[in-house]
Amino acid sequence: MTDQRFRVGLIGYGRSGRDIHARTVKRLDKFFEIAAVSDTNENRRAQASAENDCPVYADYREMAARDDIDLYVNTAFSNLHVPISVDLLRRNKAVLCEKPLTNSMKEFEELASAIKETGSFFTSFHNLRYEPVFVKLREWLASGLIGEPLQITMTANSFHRRWDWASMRSKGGGILMMLGVHYLDLALQLAGADYSPDVTCCMKHRGIGDADNYAKVLLTSESGPSIDIECSYFDAFPRPRYHVQGTHGTILCTESKIEARYYDPSVVIPIEPTDEPLQNEEGNPTFCREQLPMETKTWEHNQSLYKISFNTYYERLYEALAGRGAMPVTLDELRQQVNILETCYRDAKF
């Protein structure tokens, strides 16, 4: 493809369709333009028409009948992400699907078959890969700053009630699918494509709706790091987002700051284990004590992590659509996620 502005058809004009995707498309108007919007809600159709000066449709299939739209962005309810995407793919349309994709491997393989059979473009929206602190975290880990990562802890906690469709199982809601899937994606980015862990999950529902509003996922592997993901709407004292323990140090991240405490093993005297009782200079029993030459490294930013991550994702998306860059999120990466999510929900007892 040559350079062009890709024409976008938005499916859904709610919080995601309007507030994330439409606004990002408008910011990156040298790459994209909104060509049409569909929404089942009459008020949102009127709003989409007024704000974008474009045709609107009550049924996405009417919009999909057009031949002048380059990319369809699927922001329908989560339970419709795969069915609508498969329908579009079988119409030979290019698709960007909001997360979460699904927690069913059967449904995922139906999607994968449609992609293989049609050769159509498909990717999913995992923008947090491009938030500044996570990008810096990947850089520091890749550099070997803290040695081998042993445990990756990711926390997505807050204290509030949620009563919209995301609190309902029938719509594909639940905190693990709506929020935790972001952090599962990030953790798997750090663990690598070959990471095949044992999965333990605890999910709970309390209060409004019937979907999970607390989830703890523990992934363990003999050859890779342990991964601990916690998502809760019941934490009034939330911890930092990312906490990585390594053989030579630790990295701690908030939304705007990353800090590492570590030592350089090349400047430390090697120690061999001993089965002899330890004693101090006076000959008294003592504990293993030393002062490692710990160093501190910090980095922070004051930008909107969401705007940066949205823009960067769409810039990568543009390059992929133009045939010049890699897919922002690949099918194999999504398969790795869905396989874990299926185990979590299959074993859920909430």
N, C-alpha and C positions, 0 to 999 in steps of 0.2 A: 504494500500500500504506500501511497505517497502521503505527504503531510496533508491533513484535512481536519476539519472540525467534525467530530463524531456526533451524530444526532441521537439523543437519548429519549427513550420511552420509559417513564416512571410508572411502576405498578404499585400503587399505594401512595397516599399523600399525607401520612401521619407524622409522628415524631421522627421516624427514620427517613421516610421518603422526602418529606419537606425540609426538616430541620438539619438533616445531615447531607443527603445526596443532592437535593435540589440546590441548596446553598453552596455546596462544594462545586457543582457544575457551573454555577454562575460565577464563582470566584475564578474558575479556570476556563473562562469563556473563550480563550484562544484555542482550547483543545476540544471543548464540548459545548453543546447547546441542547436545551430541553425542547424536544419536538412535540411531545404529547404526554398526557398524564391520564391514568385510569384510577378510579377509586369507587367503591360501592356506596360511599357516603355522599349524598347530594351536596351538603354544605362544603365538604372538602373539594368536590369537583368545582364548585363555584369559586372557592378560594384559589385553587390551582389555575383556573382560567384567568382570574384577575391578576395573579402574581406573575404568571409566565407568558401570558398572551399566546396561548397555544390551545389546540383542540383537547377536549377532555372526553373520557368515556366511562360509562358505568361498568362495562365488562372489558377486562384486559384483552379478551380474544378479538374484540372489534379493533382495538389498537394494533394487535399482532397481525391483522390482515393487511396492514400497510406494508409497502415495500421500500419506504424511504427512511426507516429507522435503523440505525447501525448497532445500537446496544439497548437491551432491555434490562432495567434495574428492578429486581424483584424484591420489594419490601412488604409483601403481604404478610398476614399472620404466619407465625412460624410453622404451623402444621401444614401450610400451603406452599412452603418454600420448594420442596422437591416436586410435588405434583405440577405446579405452574412451570417450574424450570424445565421439567421433562417435556411438557406440552410445547414450550417455546423451542427447545432443542429439536424436537421432531418437526418443527416448522422451519428448521435451519436458521434460527435466530441466535445471535450472540447474547450471552446472559451473564450478568453480575448478580449473584444472589446474596442477600443479607444473611448474616449468621443468626441463629444456629441453622445448620443444614438439616440434620436429623439425628436421632439416636437409634436408628434402625439400620442394620447392615443390609437387610433385604431392600429397603427403600433406597439406600445409597447405591447398591449395585444396579438397581433399575436406572438411576441417574447415570452411572458410569457407562452402562450399555448404550444409553441414548447418545452420550458424547462420542463413544467409539463408533457407533453406527452412522452418525451424521457428520462427524468431524467438526461439529460446531464449537465455537468459543464458549468456555465456561470457567468462571472463577467465583470465589466467595469473598465476602468483605471482612477481613481481619486486619483492621487498620492499626491496632495497638502495636503491631510489629514495628511500626514506624514512629512511635512516640519517642521523644529525645532520650529519656533516661534508659529505656529498654535498648535502644540502639547503642548507647554508651556501655551498658552492661554487657552486651554481646561482644563489643570490642575488647573490654577488659578481660573477659573470660577467655576469648580467643588468644589474647596475648600471653596467657599463662600467669597473670598477675597473682592469683591466689592458688595456683597449682591446679590439681584435679578437683572439680566440683563434686562434693559428696552428697549434699542435700540442697535442693531448691525449694524454698518456701514462698508461696504466693498467696496473698491475702486480699480479698475483695469484700470487705466488711463495712457495714454502716448500721445505723439504728433508725429504721423508719418502717411504716406500713405501706404495702402495695396492694391495690385493689382493682387494677386495670386487667386487661385480658392476659397479661403476663403472669397473673396469679392463677390461671386456669389451665389444667392439663389438656382440655379439649382443644385449646388453641396452640398447644406446644409450649406452654409457659413453664415457669420454674426457674429458680435462681441459678441452677447449674447450667441450664440451656441458655438463659438470657444473658448471664454475666460470667459464670464460671468458664464457659466455652472459650472466652477471650484468653483467660489465663492458662487454660489447658493448651491452647494454641501456642502461647508464648513459651510455656515450659517445654513443650515438645520441640520448639525451635532450638532451645538450648541443649536438649538431650540428644537430638539428632534423628535422622531418618530411620536408623536401624534400631531405635529404642523400642523394645517389646516387653513391657513391664507386667508384673503381677498387679492386679487392680483390687483395691479395697475401697469401698465407698459407704458412707453413712449419710442418708438424707432424711430430713424431718420437715413436717408441715405443722405450723401452729397458726391459728387465727384465720385470716381472710383467705377465701378461695380454697383450692384443693391441691395446688402444686407445691413442690418443695420450696421453702424459703430459708432453709439452712442446708448446706452440703459440705461434706469433708471428703476429699478424694486423696487417697494415698497410693502412689505408684512406686513400686520397688523393683530393682533389677540388680543382679550380681555384677553386671558389667557396666552399669551406668549409674547416675545419681538417683537417690531417692527424691521423689517429688511430692510435696505436701501442698494441696490447694484447698483453701477454706473460703467459703462464700456464706455470708450471713447477713440477715436484716435485724440481728439482735445484739449487735456489738456497739456499745456506746463509747468504747475506748479502742478504736481500730488501730491495728499495728501497721508498720510500713508495708508497702506493696510487695517488694521483693527482698528476699534475704537468702543469700547464697553462702554456704559454708564450703570452704575448700581446704586442701591439705596444707596450704601456706598462708591462709588468711580468710577473711570474711568480707562480703560486700552487702551493703544495706542501701535500699532505695526508697525514696518517697516519690511523689509525682514530679517534683522539681529538682531533687537533689540525689546524687549517688555518692557514697562514701565507702572507701575500702581501708581495712587495717590488715597488714600483711608483712611478711618478712621474706628476704631473699635467702633461699637455702644455701646458696654458694658461699655466703659469708658466715655460716654457722658451723661450729665444730661438730663433726659427726659423733654420735653417741651409740654405743653398743649396749644391749640389754645385759643386766647382771642379776644373778640370783643371790648375791651377797647383800646382807642388810646395809642400808645406806646410813652413813653417819656424817656429822659435821666436823669442823676442825677440832672441836673439843672432844670428839669421840662420842657425842650424844646421838641417839636415833634422830633421823630427819626424813623429810619428804623430798620428792623430786622437785628441785627448785632451780630455775634459771631465768635470766632476763633476755628473752629473744629481742633482737634489734627490730622492733616493730616500726613500720612506716605507715603514714596516713596519706591517702589521696582522695581528693574531692572534686566534684564537678557539679554545677547547677545551672539552671536556665530559668527565665521568667516569662517564657512564651506560652501560648495556649497549646497544651499537648494535643488536644483534640483537633484543633484546626490544622496543626502541623501534620498529624497522622492522617487526617482526611485528605489533605492536599497531596501529601507524598504518595499515599496509596493510589489516588487518581492519576497522578503523574506516571506511576509505574504501570497502571492500567492502560493509559494512553499509549505508552511505548509497546506494550504487548499487543494491543489492538492494531497498532501500526506495523507490527511484524518486526520490531527492532529490539524488543526486550523480552525477558522471561515472564511467564505467568505470575502475577502477584501471589497467588495461592494455588498450589497444584492439587490435582486429584489424589495423588498418593498421600499428600499431607492431610487432606480431608479424610481419607480412608483411615489413617492412623488415629485421628480424633474420634471418628464415629465408632470405631471398634471399641475404644475405651468407654465412650458414652453409653453404648449399648450394654456393656457389662454393668455399669453403674445403675442404669434404670431397670435392667433385668433383675438385679438382686435387691432393688429398693423395697423397703417394707414400711414406708410411711403411709 
